[in-house]
């Protein structure tokens, strides 16, 4: 079955789950969750993966879809269910938590499209800075391209003490512990239509040069500590 869009009822279910996050509420409504959230998410994820693959046959990306159940070892007082769900597309040589990945996320108050390298290690980010030091022109071009668009925002944890001064253009990239490029939208419009597939695929298209730049850092030599 092809993706036809989420529905307002999908969003309402997530709101209700947020405020009734307990087994006694969820279990009688499990089929409702499957129909409103899990199956549309699976259909969307498969179609996006296929569409991206058709546009870029050499780009092999694995798919991982989140589960609604939280890890019981990490509840820390929270309910047993996630009130926001997502899928990621990542390189086969990485897992979903190791390396840059494209994502789509649905929450009660927003949906989000983007690409992130949330698990970037200090060594990876040192490689990132070292590459900018050696050859800033490539990242400058990508940063200027990013500045010209209006959808995605640059996010990621910033170092308390800057790692360097590379000027207004590169500083926001250079001085981060990790990097994410995110587009958050209100739950309306294309979220409820089949057009969401192409919206996400178009987002992947724009983000691909940043994804490839970050992915290629694995092949760089580890910077010497000074």
mmCIF file of the C-alpha atoms, coordinates in Angstrom:
data_MODEL
# 
_entry.id   MODEL 
# 
loop_
_atom_site.group_PDB 
_atom_site.id 
_atom_site.type_symbol 
_atom_site.label_atom_id 
_atom_site.label_alt_id 
_atom_site.label_comp_id 
_atom_site.label_asym_id 
_atom_site.label_entity_id 
_atom_site.label_seq_id 
_atom_site.pdbx_PDB_ins_code 
_atom_site.Cartn_x 
_atom_site.Cartn_y 
_atom_site.Cartn_z 
_atom_site.occupancy 
_atom_site.B_iso_or_equiv 
_atom_site.pdbx_formal_charge 
_atom_site.auth_seq_id 
_atom_site.auth_comp_id 
_atom_site.auth_asym_id 
_atom_site.auth_atom_id 
_atom_site.pdbx_PDB_model_num 
ATOM 1   C CA . UNK A 1 1   ? 0.000  0.000  0.000  1.00 0.00 ? 1   UNK A CA 1 
ATOM 2   C CA . UNK A 1 2   ? 1.338  3.444  -0.901 1.00 0.00 ? 2   UNK A CA 1 
ATOM 3   C CA . UNK A 1 3   ? 1.617  6.299  1.558  1.00 0.00 ? 3   UNK A CA 1 
ATOM 4   C CA . UNK A 1 4   ? -1.456 8.537  1.502  1.00 0.00 ? 4   UNK A CA 1 
ATOM 5   C CA . UNK A 1 5   ? -0.471 10.901 4.276  1.00 0.00 ? 5   UNK A CA 1 
ATOM 6   C CA . UNK A 1 6   ? -0.868 10.929 8.009  1.00 0.00 ? 6   UNK A CA 1 
ATOM 7   C CA . UNK A 1 7   ? -4.167 12.261 9.350  1.00 0.00 ? 7   UNK A CA 1 
ATOM 8   C CA . UNK A 1 8   ? -5.205 14.773 11.996 1.00 0.00 ? 8   UNK A CA 1 
ATOM 9   C CA . UNK A 1 9   ? -6.196 11.707 14.022 1.00 0.00 ? 9   UNK A CA 1 
ATOM 10  C CA . UNK A 1 10  ? -2.552 10.572 13.903 1.00 0.00 ? 10  UNK A CA 1 
ATOM 11  C CA . UNK A 1 11  ? -1.443 13.816 15.514 1.00 0.00 ? 11  UNK A CA 1 
ATOM 12  C CA . UNK A 1 12  ? -4.256 13.683 18.057 1.00 0.00 ? 12  UNK A CA 1 
ATOM 13  C CA . UNK A 1 13  ? -3.225 10.143 19.014 1.00 0.00 ? 13  UNK A CA 1 
ATOM 14  C CA . UNK A 1 14  ? 0.304  11.327 19.778 1.00 0.00 ? 14  UNK A CA 1 
ATOM 15  C CA . UNK A 1 15  ? -1.047 14.159 21.914 1.00 0.00 ? 15  UNK A CA 1 
ATOM 16  C CA . UNK A 1 16  ? -3.196 11.696 23.834 1.00 0.00 ? 16  UNK A CA 1 
ATOM 17  C CA . UNK A 1 17  ? -0.236 9.346  24.254 1.00 0.00 ? 17  UNK A CA 1 
ATOM 18  C CA . UNK A 1 18  ? 1.860  12.173 25.666 1.00 0.00 ? 18  UNK A CA 1 
ATOM 19  C CA . UNK A 1 19  ? -0.680 12.842 28.407 1.00 0.00 ? 19  UNK A CA 1 
ATOM 20  C CA . UNK A 1 20  ? -1.688 9.202  29.008 1.00 0.00 ? 20  UNK A CA 1 
ATOM 21  C CA . UNK A 1 21  ? 1.694  7.521  28.788 1.00 0.00 ? 21  UNK A CA 1 
ATOM 22  C CA . UNK A 1 22  ? 0.888  4.281  30.561 1.00 0.00 ? 22  UNK A CA 1 
ATOM 23  C CA . UNK A 1 23  ? 0.213  0.707  29.601 1.00 0.00 ? 23  UNK A CA 1 
ATOM 24  C CA . UNK A 1 24  ? -3.429 0.730  30.754 1.00 0.00 ? 24  UNK A CA 1 
ATOM 25  C CA . UNK A 1 25  ? -4.201 3.501  28.239 1.00 0.00 ? 25  UNK A CA 1 
ATOM 26  C CA . UNK A 1 26  ? -2.073 2.279  25.327 1.00 0.00 ? 26  UNK A CA 1 
ATOM 27  C CA . UNK A 1 27  ? -2.844 -1.446 25.204 1.00 0.00 ? 27  UNK A CA 1 
ATOM 28  C CA . UNK A 1 28  ? -6.591 -1.092 24.438 1.00 0.00 ? 28  UNK A CA 1 
ATOM 29  C CA . UNK A 1 29  ? -5.629 1.387  21.687 1.00 0.00 ? 29  UNK A CA 1 
ATOM 30  C CA . UNK A 1 30  ? -2.729 -0.568 20.175 1.00 0.00 ? 30  UNK A CA 1 
ATOM 31  C CA . UNK A 1 31  ? -4.544 -1.256 16.913 1.00 0.00 ? 31  UNK A CA 1 
ATOM 32  C CA . UNK A 1 32  ? -5.355 2.435  16.647 1.00 0.00 ? 32  UNK A CA 1 
ATOM 33  C CA . UNK A 1 33  ? -1.647 3.178  17.017 1.00 0.00 ? 33  UNK A CA 1 
ATOM 34  C CA . UNK A 1 34  ? -0.830 0.657  14.279 1.00 0.00 ? 34  UNK A CA 1 
ATOM 35  C CA . UNK A 1 35  ? -3.394 2.120  11.887 1.00 0.00 ? 35  UNK A CA 1 
ATOM 36  C CA . UNK A 1 36  ? -2.708 5.800  12.570 1.00 0.00 ? 36  UNK A CA 1 
ATOM 37  C CA . UNK A 1 37  ? 1.037  5.880  13.205 1.00 0.00 ? 37  UNK A CA 1 
ATOM 38  C CA . UNK A 1 38  ? 3.021  2.687  12.670 1.00 0.00 ? 38  UNK A CA 1 
ATOM 39  C CA . UNK A 1 39  ? 1.735  1.631  9.250  1.00 0.00 ? 39  UNK A CA 1 
ATOM 40  C CA . UNK A 1 40  ? 1.731  5.117  7.656  1.00 0.00 ? 40  UNK A CA 1 
ATOM 41  C CA . UNK A 1 41  ? 5.258  5.677  9.015  1.00 0.00 ? 41  UNK A CA 1 
ATOM 42  C CA . UNK A 1 42  ? 6.418  2.378  7.526  1.00 0.00 ? 42  UNK A CA 1 
ATOM 43  C CA . UNK A 1 43  ? 4.800  3.146  4.163  1.00 0.00 ? 43  UNK A CA 1 
ATOM 44  C CA . UNK A 1 44  ? 6.341  6.635  4.145  1.00 0.00 ? 44  UNK A CA 1 
ATOM 45  C CA . UNK A 1 45  ? 9.789  5.358  5.090  1.00 0.00 ? 45  UNK A CA 1 
ATOM 46  C CA . UNK A 1 46  ? 9.814  2.648  2.412  1.00 0.00 ? 46  UNK A CA 1 
ATOM 47  C CA . UNK A 1 47  ? 8.665  5.064  -0.288 1.00 0.00 ? 47  UNK A CA 1 
ATOM 48  C CA . UNK A 1 48  ? 11.206 7.711  0.676  1.00 0.00 ? 48  UNK A CA 1 
ATOM 49  C CA . UNK A 1 49  ? 13.977 5.103  0.649  1.00 0.00 ? 49  UNK A CA 1 
ATOM 50  C CA . UNK A 1 50  ? 12.828 3.937  -2.793 1.00 0.00 ? 50  UNK A CA 1 
ATOM 51  C CA . UNK A 1 51  ? 12.509 7.475  -4.178 1.00 0.00 ? 51  UNK A CA 1 
ATOM 52  C CA . UNK A 1 52  ? 15.964 8.488  -2.951 1.00 0.00 ? 52  UNK A CA 1 
ATOM 53  C CA . UNK A 1 53  ? 17.374 5.274  -4.409 1.00 0.00 ? 53  UNK A CA 1 
ATOM 54  C CA . UNK A 1 54  ? 15.795 5.980  -7.788 1.00 0.00 ? 54  UNK A CA 1 
ATOM 55  C CA . UNK A 1 55  ? 17.251 9.488  -7.819 1.00 0.00 ? 55  UNK A CA 1 
ATOM 56  C CA . UNK A 1 56  ? 20.681 8.333  -6.660 1.00 0.00 ? 56  UNK A CA 1 
ATOM 57  C CA . UNK A 1 57  ? 21.221 4.672  -7.638 1.00 0.00 ? 57  UNK A CA 1 
ATOM 58  C CA . UNK A 1 58  ? 24.783 4.694  -6.276 1.00 0.00 ? 58  UNK A CA 1 
ATOM 59  C CA . UNK A 1 59  ? 23.660 5.981  -2.893 1.00 0.00 ? 59  UNK A CA 1 
ATOM 60  C CA . UNK A 1 60  ? 22.924 2.892  -0.809 1.00 0.00 ? 60  UNK A CA 1 
ATOM 61  C CA . UNK A 1 61  ? 21.030 3.775  2.355  1.00 0.00 ? 61  UNK A CA 1 
ATOM 62  C CA . UNK A 1 62  ? 19.665 1.424  4.976  1.00 0.00 ? 62  UNK A CA 1 
ATOM 63  C CA . UNK A 1 63  ? 16.380 2.152  6.712  1.00 0.00 ? 63  UNK A CA 1 
ATOM 64  C CA . UNK A 1 64  ? 15.603 2.024  10.422 1.00 0.00 ? 64  UNK A CA 1 
ATOM 65  C CA . UNK A 1 65  ? 12.204 2.881  11.902 1.00 0.00 ? 65  UNK A CA 1 
ATOM 66  C CA . UNK A 1 66  ? 11.867 3.695  15.585 1.00 0.00 ? 66  UNK A CA 1 
ATOM 67  C CA . UNK A 1 67  ? 9.732  1.612  17.909 1.00 0.00 ? 67  UNK A CA 1 
ATOM 68  C CA . UNK A 1 68  ? 7.113  3.144  20.173 1.00 0.00 ? 68  UNK A CA 1 
ATOM 69  C CA . UNK A 1 69  ? 8.493  1.383  23.236 1.00 0.00 ? 69  UNK A CA 1 
ATOM 70  C CA . UNK A 1 70  ? 11.143 3.147  25.290 1.00 0.00 ? 70  UNK A CA 1 
ATOM 71  C CA . UNK A 1 71  ? 14.145 1.186  26.505 1.00 0.00 ? 71  UNK A CA 1 
ATOM 72  C CA . UNK A 1 72  ? 12.989 -0.088 29.900 1.00 0.00 ? 72  UNK A CA 1 
ATOM 73  C CA . UNK A 1 73  ? 16.498 0.469  31.272 1.00 0.00 ? 73  UNK A CA 1 
ATOM 74  C CA . UNK A 1 74  ? 16.312 4.193  30.525 1.00 0.00 ? 74  UNK A CA 1 
ATOM 75  C CA . UNK A 1 75  ? 12.820 5.277  31.545 1.00 0.00 ? 75  UNK A CA 1 
ATOM 76  C CA . UNK A 1 76  ? 14.061 7.586  34.342 1.00 0.00 ? 76  UNK A CA 1 
ATOM 77  C CA . UNK A 1 77  ? 10.527 8.350  35.479 1.00 0.00 ? 77  UNK A CA 1 
ATOM 78  C CA . UNK A 1 78  ? 9.134  8.744  31.966 1.00 0.00 ? 78  UNK A CA 1 
ATOM 79  C CA . UNK A 1 79  ? 6.304  6.678  30.549 1.00 0.00 ? 79  UNK A CA 1 
ATOM 80  C CA . UNK A 1 80  ? 7.018  3.444  28.668 1.00 0.00 ? 80  UNK A CA 1 
ATOM 81  C CA . UNK A 1 81  ? 6.138  4.866  25.227 1.00 0.00 ? 81  UNK A CA 1 
ATOM 82  C CA . UNK A 1 82  ? 7.647  7.430  22.889 1.00 0.00 ? 82  UNK A CA 1 
ATOM 83  C CA . UNK A 1 83  ? 5.278  10.252 21.921 1.00 0.00 ? 83  UNK A CA 1 
ATOM 84  C CA . UNK A 1 84  ? 7.355  11.066 18.830 1.00 0.00 ? 84  UNK A CA 1 
ATOM 85  C CA . UNK A 1 85  ? 8.524  8.557  16.237 1.00 0.00 ? 85  UNK A CA 1 
ATOM 86  C CA . UNK A 1 86  ? 10.946 8.685  13.358 1.00 0.00 ? 86  UNK A CA 1 
ATOM 87  C CA . UNK A 1 87  ? 12.858 6.853  10.707 1.00 0.00 ? 87  UNK A CA 1 
ATOM 88  C CA . UNK A 1 88  ? 16.444 7.311  9.550  1.00 0.00 ? 88  UNK A CA 1 
ATOM 89  C CA . UNK A 1 89  ? 18.338 6.526  6.359  1.00 0.00 ? 89  UNK A CA 1 
ATOM 90  C CA . UNK A 1 90  ? 21.997 5.727  6.945  1.00 0.00 ? 90  UNK A CA 1 
ATOM 91  C CA . UNK A 1 91  ? 24.983 4.215  5.169  1.00 0.00 ? 91  UNK A CA 1 
ATOM 92  C CA . UNK A 1 92  ? 25.245 0.400  5.337  1.00 0.00 ? 92  UNK A CA 1 
ATOM 93  C CA . UNK A 1 93  ? 28.676 0.668  6.966  1.00 0.00 ? 93  UNK A CA 1 
ATOM 94  C CA . UNK A 1 94  ? 27.187 2.688  9.838  1.00 0.00 ? 94  UNK A CA 1 
ATOM 95  C CA . UNK A 1 95  ? 24.371 1.810  12.178 1.00 0.00 ? 95  UNK A CA 1 
ATOM 96  C CA . UNK A 1 96  ? 21.579 4.286  12.841 1.00 0.00 ? 96  UNK A CA 1 
ATOM 97  C CA . UNK A 1 97  ? 23.534 5.818  15.731 1.00 0.00 ? 97  UNK A CA 1 
ATOM 98  C CA . UNK A 1 98  ? 27.013 5.907  14.216 1.00 0.00 ? 98  UNK A CA 1 
ATOM 99  C CA . UNK A 1 99  ? 27.592 8.287  11.347 1.00 0.00 ? 99  UNK A CA 1 
ATOM 100 C CA . UNK A 1 100 ? 25.486 10.937 9.625  1.00 0.00 ? 100 UNK A CA 1 
ATOM 101 C CA . UNK A 1 101 ? 21.902 10.018 8.799  1.00 0.00 ? 101 UNK A CA 1 
ATOM 102 C CA . UNK A 1 102 ? 18.855 11.535 7.131  1.00 0.00 ? 102 UNK A CA 1 
ATOM 103 C CA . UNK A 1 103 ? 15.699 11.517 9.212  1.00 0.00 ? 103 UNK A CA 1 
ATOM 104 C CA . UNK A 1 104 ? 11.992 12.207 9.377  1.00 0.00 ? 104 UNK A CA 1 
ATOM 105 C CA . UNK A 1 105 ? 10.317 12.688 12.758 1.00 0.00 ? 105 UNK A CA 1 
ATOM 106 C CA . UNK A 1 106 ? 6.674  13.090 13.753 1.00 0.00 ? 106 UNK A CA 1 
ATOM 107 C CA . UNK A 1 107 ? 5.733  14.596 17.125 1.00 0.00 ? 107 UNK A CA 1 
ATOM 108 C CA . UNK A 1 108 ? 2.431  15.978 18.442 1.00 0.00 ? 108 UNK A CA 1 
ATOM 109 C CA . UNK A 1 109 ? 3.393  19.606 17.794 1.00 0.00 ? 109 UNK A CA 1 
ATOM 110 C CA . UNK A 1 110 ? 5.664  19.354 14.737 1.00 0.00 ? 110 UNK A CA 1 
ATOM 111 C CA . UNK A 1 111 ? 7.198  17.203 12.084 1.00 0.00 ? 111 UNK A CA 1 
ATOM 112 C CA . UNK A 1 112 ? 10.831 17.453 11.126 1.00 0.00 ? 112 UNK A CA 1 
ATOM 113 C CA . UNK A 1 113 ? 13.030 16.631 8.140  1.00 0.00 ? 113 UNK A CA 1 
ATOM 114 C CA . UNK A 1 114 ? 16.786 16.758 8.263  1.00 0.00 ? 114 UNK A CA 1 
ATOM 115 C CA . UNK A 1 115 ? 20.218 15.227 8.521  1.00 0.00 ? 115 UNK A CA 1 
ATOM 116 C CA . UNK A 1 116 ? 22.307 14.864 11.624 1.00 0.00 ? 116 UNK A CA 1 
ATOM 117 C CA . UNK A 1 117 ? 25.593 13.544 12.920 1.00 0.00 ? 117 UNK A CA 1 
ATOM 118 C CA . UNK A 1 118 ? 24.418 13.429 16.521 1.00 0.00 ? 118 UNK A CA 1 
ATOM 119 C CA . UNK A 1 119 ? 26.896 10.770 17.627 1.00 0.00 ? 119 UNK A CA 1 
ATOM 120 C CA . UNK A 1 120 ? 29.977 12.474 16.178 1.00 0.00 ? 120 UNK A CA 1 
ATOM 121 C CA . UNK A 1 121 ? 32.945 11.704 18.410 1.00 0.00 ? 121 UNK A CA 1 
ATOM 122 C CA . UNK A 1 122 ? 35.491 14.298 19.516 1.00 0.00 ? 122 UNK A CA 1 
ATOM 123 C CA . UNK A 1 123 ? 37.945 12.700 17.066 1.00 0.00 ? 123 UNK A CA 1 
ATOM 124 C CA . UNK A 1 124 ? 35.457 13.075 14.199 1.00 0.00 ? 124 UNK A CA 1 
ATOM 125 C CA . UNK A 1 125 ? 34.877 16.738 14.980 1.00 0.00 ? 125 UNK A CA 1 
ATOM 126 C CA . UNK A 1 126 ? 38.634 17.260 15.288 1.00 0.00 ? 126 UNK A CA 1 
ATOM 127 C CA . UNK A 1 127 ? 38.944 15.811 11.780 1.00 0.00 ? 127 UNK A CA 1 
ATOM 128 C CA . UNK A 1 128 ? 36.208 18.199 10.648 1.00 0.00 ? 128 UNK A CA 1 
ATOM 129 C CA . UNK A 1 129 ? 38.083 21.207 12.008 1.00 0.00 ? 129 UNK A CA 1 
ATOM 130 C CA . UNK A 1 130 ? 41.397 19.971 10.632 1.00 0.00 ? 130 UNK A CA 1 
ATOM 131 C CA . UNK A 1 131 ? 39.904 19.632 7.157  1.00 0.00 ? 131 UNK A CA 1 
ATOM 132 C CA . UNK A 1 132 ? 38.544 23.177 7.340  1.00 0.00 ? 132 UNK A CA 1 
ATOM 133 C CA . UNK A 1 133 ? 41.986 24.359 8.465  1.00 0.00 ? 133 UNK A CA 1 
ATOM 134 C CA . UNK A 1 134 ? 43.653 22.612 5.504  1.00 0.00 ? 134 UNK A CA 1 
ATOM 135 C CA . UNK A 1 135 ? 41.102 23.501 2.836  1.00 0.00 ? 135 UNK A CA 1 
ATOM 136 C CA . UNK A 1 136 ? 38.374 25.915 3.922  1.00 0.00 ? 136 UNK A CA 1 
ATOM 137 C CA . UNK A 1 137 ? 37.075 26.562 0.392  1.00 0.00 ? 137 UNK A CA 1 
ATOM 138 C CA . UNK A 1 138 ? 34.830 23.473 0.201  1.00 0.00 ? 138 UNK A CA 1 
ATOM 139 C CA . UNK A 1 139 ? 33.112 24.136 3.519  1.00 0.00 ? 139 UNK A CA 1 
ATOM 140 C CA . UNK A 1 140 ? 32.839 27.847 2.706  1.00 0.00 ? 140 UNK A CA 1 
ATOM 141 C CA . UNK A 1 141 ? 30.958 26.945 -0.468 1.00 0.00 ? 141 UNK A CA 1 
ATOM 142 C CA . UNK A 1 142 ? 28.632 24.633 1.453  1.00 0.00 ? 142 UNK A CA 1 
ATOM 143 C CA . UNK A 1 143 ? 28.097 27.238 4.180  1.00 0.00 ? 143 UNK A CA 1 
ATOM 144 C CA . UNK A 1 144 ? 27.211 29.935 1.634  1.00 0.00 ? 144 UNK A CA 1 
ATOM 145 C CA . UNK A 1 145 ? 24.799 27.530 -0.062 1.00 0.00 ? 145 UNK A CA 1 
ATOM 146 C CA . UNK A 1 146 ? 23.207 26.852 3.299  1.00 0.00 ? 146 UNK A CA 1 
ATOM 147 C CA . UNK A 1 147 ? 22.841 30.549 4.056  1.00 0.00 ? 147 UNK A CA 1 
ATOM 148 C CA . UNK A 1 148 ? 20.940 31.104 0.808  1.00 0.00 ? 148 UNK A CA 1 
ATOM 149 C CA . UNK A 1 149 ? 18.108 28.737 1.741  1.00 0.00 ? 149 UNK A CA 1 
ATOM 150 C CA . UNK A 1 150 ? 15.315 29.395 4.239  1.00 0.00 ? 150 UNK A CA 1 
ATOM 151 C CA . UNK A 1 151 ? 14.076 25.959 5.330  1.00 0.00 ? 151 UNK A CA 1 
ATOM 152 C CA . UNK A 1 152 ? 16.842 24.228 7.271  1.00 0.00 ? 152 UNK A CA 1 
ATOM 153 C CA . UNK A 1 153 ? 18.503 25.467 10.449 1.00 0.00 ? 153 UNK A CA 1 
ATOM 154 C CA . UNK A 1 154 ? 21.994 24.592 11.657 1.00 0.00 ? 154 UNK A CA 1 
ATOM 155 C CA . UNK A 1 155 ? 21.868 22.984 15.082 1.00 0.00 ? 155 UNK A CA 1 
ATOM 156 C CA . UNK A 1 156 ? 24.115 20.993 17.395 1.00 0.00 ? 156 UNK A CA 1 
ATOM 157 C CA . UNK A 1 157 ? 25.799 21.514 20.733 1.00 0.00 ? 157 UNK A CA 1 
ATOM 158 C CA . UNK A 1 158 ? 28.278 24.398 20.727 1.00 0.00 ? 158 UNK A CA 1 
ATOM 159 C CA . UNK A 1 159 ? 31.557 24.220 22.632 1.00 0.00 ? 159 UNK A CA 1 
ATOM 160 C CA . UNK A 1 160 ? 31.628 26.453 25.699 1.00 0.00 ? 160 UNK A CA 1 
ATOM 161 C CA . UNK A 1 161 ? 35.117 27.470 24.687 1.00 0.00 ? 161 UNK A CA 1 
ATOM 162 C CA . UNK A 1 162 ? 35.431 28.063 20.925 1.00 0.00 ? 162 UNK A CA 1 
ATOM 163 C CA . UNK A 1 163 ? 37.922 25.848 19.126 1.00 0.00 ? 163 UNK A CA 1 
ATOM 164 C CA . UNK A 1 164 ? 38.946 28.656 16.815 1.00 0.00 ? 164 UNK A CA 1 
ATOM 165 C CA . UNK A 1 165 ? 37.954 31.823 15.022 1.00 0.00 ? 165 UNK A CA 1 
ATOM 166 C CA . UNK A 1 166 ? 37.147 31.132 11.379 1.00 0.00 ? 166 UNK A CA 1 
ATOM 167 C CA . UNK A 1 167 ? 35.006 34.156 10.728 1.00 0.00 ? 167 UNK A CA 1 
ATOM 168 C CA . UNK A 1 168 ? 31.275 34.738 10.575 1.00 0.00 ? 168 UNK A CA 1 
ATOM 169 C CA . UNK A 1 169 ? 30.663 32.210 7.807  1.00 0.00 ? 169 UNK A CA 1 
ATOM 170 C CA . UNK A 1 170 ? 32.424 29.156 9.256  1.00 0.00 ? 170 UNK A CA 1 
ATOM 171 C CA . UNK A 1 171 ? 32.378 29.747 13.019 1.00 0.00 ? 171 UNK A CA 1 
ATOM 172 C CA . UNK A 1 172 ? 28.838 28.318 13.454 1.00 0.00 ? 172 UNK A CA 1 
ATOM 173 C CA . UNK A 1 173 ? 30.043 25.059 11.883 1.00 0.00 ? 173 UNK A CA 1 
ATOM 174 C CA . UNK A 1 174 ? 33.572 24.939 13.252 1.00 0.00 ? 174 UNK A CA 1 
ATOM 175 C CA . UNK A 1 175 ? 32.675 25.305 16.925 1.00 0.00 ? 175 UNK A CA 1 
ATOM 176 C CA . UNK A 1 176 ? 30.123 22.525 17.397 1.00 0.00 ? 176 UNK A CA 1 
ATOM 177 C CA . UNK A 1 177 ? 30.355 19.201 19.206 1.00 0.00 ? 177 UNK A CA 1 
ATOM 178 C CA . UNK A 1 178 ? 27.931 17.696 16.707 1.00 0.00 ? 178 UNK A CA 1 
ATOM 179 C CA . UNK A 1 179 ? 25.958 18.891 13.710 1.00 0.00 ? 179 UNK A CA 1 
ATOM 180 C CA . UNK A 1 180 ? 22.325 18.660 12.661 1.00 0.00 ? 180 UNK A CA 1 
ATOM 181 C CA . UNK A 1 181 ? 20.506 20.396 9.813  1.00 0.00 ? 181 UNK A CA 1 
ATOM 182 C CA . UNK A 1 182 ? 16.825 20.503 10.686 1.00 0.00 ? 182 UNK A CA 1 
ATOM 183 C CA . UNK A 1 183 ? 13.562 21.707 9.176  1.00 0.00 ? 183 UNK A CA 1 
ATOM 184 C CA . UNK A 1 184 ? 10.733 21.771 11.727 1.00 0.00 ? 184 UNK A CA 1 
ATOM 185 C CA . UNK A 1 185 ? 7.200  22.370 10.503 1.00 0.00 ? 185 UNK A CA 1 
ATOM 186 C CA . UNK A 1 186 ? 3.756  22.589 12.066 1.00 0.00 ? 186 UNK A CA 1 
ATOM 187 C CA . UNK A 1 187 ? 1.546  19.524 11.719 1.00 0.00 ? 187 UNK A CA 1 
ATOM 188 C CA . UNK A 1 188 ? -0.429 20.661 8.691  1.00 0.00 ? 188 UNK A CA 1 
ATOM 189 C CA . UNK A 1 189 ? -0.280 20.835 4.900  1.00 0.00 ? 189 UNK A CA 1 
ATOM 190 C CA . UNK A 1 190 ? 1.728  18.151 3.144  1.00 0.00 ? 190 UNK A CA 1 
ATOM 191 C CA . UNK A 1 191 ? 1.952  16.037 6.310  1.00 0.00 ? 191 UNK A CA 1 
ATOM 192 C CA . UNK A 1 192 ? -1.553 14.867 5.449  1.00 0.00 ? 192 UNK A CA 1 
ATOM 193 C CA . UNK A 1 193 ? -0.911 14.136 1.767  1.00 0.00 ? 193 UNK A CA 1 
ATOM 194 C CA . UNK A 1 194 ? 1.224  11.825 -0.415 1.00 0.00 ? 194 UNK A CA 1 
ATOM 195 C CA . UNK A 1 195 ? 3.314  14.905 -1.286 1.00 0.00 ? 195 UNK A CA 1 
ATOM 196 C CA . UNK A 1 196 ? 5.237  14.341 1.945  1.00 0.00 ? 196 UNK A CA 1 
ATOM 197 C CA . UNK A 1 197 ? 7.294  11.638 0.184  1.00 0.00 ? 197 UNK A CA 1 
ATOM 198 C CA . UNK A 1 198 ? 8.725  14.098 -2.327 1.00 0.00 ? 198 UNK A CA 1 
ATOM 199 C CA . UNK A 1 199 ? 9.100  16.805 0.306  1.00 0.00 ? 199 UNK A CA 1 
ATOM 200 C CA . UNK A 1 200 ? 11.378 14.525 2.312  1.00 0.00 ? 200 UNK A CA 1 
ATOM 201 C CA . UNK A 1 201 ? 13.208 13.270 -0.797 1.00 0.00 ? 201 UNK A CA 1 
ATOM 202 C CA . UNK A 1 202 ? 13.766 16.871 -1.913 1.00 0.00 ? 202 UNK A CA 1 
ATOM 203 C CA . UNK A 1 203 ? 15.169 17.603 1.534  1.00 0.00 ? 203 UNK A CA 1 
ATOM 204 C CA . UNK A 1 204 ? 17.574 14.679 1.164  1.00 0.00 ? 204 UNK A CA 1 
ATOM 205 C CA . UNK A 1 205 ? 18.567 16.103 -2.216 1.00 0.00 ? 205 UNK A CA 1 
ATOM 206 C CA . UNK A 1 206 ? 19.499 19.442 -0.692 1.00 0.00 ? 206 UNK A CA 1 
ATOM 207 C CA . UNK A 1 207 ? 21.273 17.899 2.302  1.00 0.00 ? 207 UNK A CA 1 
ATOM 208 C CA . UNK A 1 208 ? 23.231 15.291 0.353  1.00 0.00 ? 208 UNK A CA 1 
ATOM 209 C CA . UNK A 1 209 ? 26.438 17.368 -0.090 1.00 0.00 ? 209 UNK A CA 1 
ATOM 210 C CA . UNK A 1 210 ? 26.591 17.971 3.684  1.00 0.00 ? 210 UNK A CA 1 
ATOM 211 C CA . UNK A 1 211 ? 25.936 14.302 4.376  1.00 0.00 ? 211 UNK A CA 1 
ATOM 212 C CA . UNK A 1 212 ? 28.718 13.245 1.995  1.00 0.00 ? 212 UNK A CA 1 
ATOM 213 C CA . UNK A 1 213 ? 31.147 15.779 3.470  1.00 0.00 ? 213 UNK A CA 1 
ATOM 214 C CA . UNK A 1 214 ? 30.540 14.529 7.008  1.00 0.00 ? 214 UNK A CA 1 
ATOM 215 C CA . UNK A 1 215 ? 30.560 10.863 6.003  1.00 0.00 ? 215 UNK A CA 1 
ATOM 216 C CA . UNK A 1 216 ? 33.914 11.247 4.263  1.00 0.00 ? 216 UNK A CA 1 
ATOM 217 C CA . UNK A 1 217 ? 35.584 12.411 7.490  1.00 0.00 ? 217 UNK A CA 1 
ATOM 218 C CA . UNK A 1 218 ? 36.011 8.767  8.484  1.00 0.00 ? 218 UNK A CA 1 
ATOM 219 C CA . UNK A 1 219 ? 38.796 8.462  5.914  1.00 0.00 ? 219 UNK A CA 1 
ATOM 220 C CA . UNK A 1 220 ? 40.772 11.468 7.178  1.00 0.00 ? 220 UNK A CA 1 
ATOM 221 C CA . UNK A 1 221 ? 43.841 10.958 9.351  1.00 0.00 ? 221 UNK A CA 1 
ATOM 222 C CA . UNK A 1 222 ? 43.411 11.569 13.027 1.00 0.00 ? 222 UNK A CA 1 
ATOM 223 C CA . UNK A 1 223 ? 44.788 15.038 13.849 1.00 0.00 ? 223 UNK A CA 1 
ATOM 224 C CA . UNK A 1 224 ? 47.937 15.163 15.902 1.00 0.00 ? 224 UNK A CA 1 
ATOM 225 C CA . UNK A 1 225 ? 47.400 16.464 19.409 1.00 0.00 ? 225 UNK A CA 1 
ATOM 226 C CA . UNK A 1 226 ? 49.420 19.572 20.073 1.00 0.00 ? 226 UNK A CA 1 
# 
